[in-house]
Amino acid sequence: MDLLKMDKNMFLSIVNMKLRDSFSDIEDLCSYFSIEVNEFYEKLKEFNLIYDRDVNQIKNL
């Protein structure tokens, strides 16, 4: 599964599900999917999304 090639809605849905069910933070998620953390944050920026560390969730800006 290549998260970085997904459209915004699929990306948001899958990442939030994985964060909720399987990973405690973005670093763990990125490690699992073999994604560089900075690449992940670039994708968030491209999609106008932010990571809310307090609730471990991706949200729209």
C-alpha positions in Angstrom: 0.0 0.0 0.0 1.6 3.3 -1.1 0.0 6.0 1.0 1.9 8.8 -0.8 0.1 7.9 -4.1 -3.4 7.9 -2.7 -5.9 10.7 -3.3 -6.7 12.9 -0.3 -9.8 11.2 0.9 -8.3 7.7 0.9 -5.1 9.0 2.5 -7.0 10.7 5.2 -9.2 7.8 5.9 -6.5 5.1 6.0 -4.0 7.2 8.0 -6.5 8.1 10.6 -7.7 4.5 10.9 -4.1 3.3 11.3 -3.3 6.0 13.8 -6.4 5.2 15.8 -6.0 1.4 15.7 -2.3 0.6 15.3 0.1 3.4 15.8 0.9 5.9 18.6 2.3 8.6 16.4 3.3 9.6 12.8 6.9 8.3 13.3 5.6 4.7 14.0 3.2 4.9 11.1 5.9 6.1 8.7 8.4 3.5 9.9 5.8 0.7 9.2 5.1 2.0 5.7 8.8 2.7 5.0 8.1 6.4 4.4 10.4 9.2 5.4 8.7 11.4 8.0 9.5 14.6 6.0 7.8 13.0 2.9 4.8 12.3 5.0 4.6 15.9 6.2 5.0 17.2 2.6 2.0 15.1 1.6 0.0 16.6 4.5 1.0 20.1 3.2 0.0 19.2 -0.4 -3.4 18.1 0.8 -3.8 21.0 3.3 -3.9 18.7 6.2 -2.3 18.9 9.7 -1.3 16.4 12.3 -2.8 17.0 15.7 -0.4 15.2 18.0 -2.7 15.7 21.0 -5.4 13.4 19.6 -3.1 11.5 17.2 -5.2 12.4 14.2 -4.9 14.1 10.7 -7.2 17.0 10.2 -8.1 19.5 7.5 -6.6 23.0 7.9 
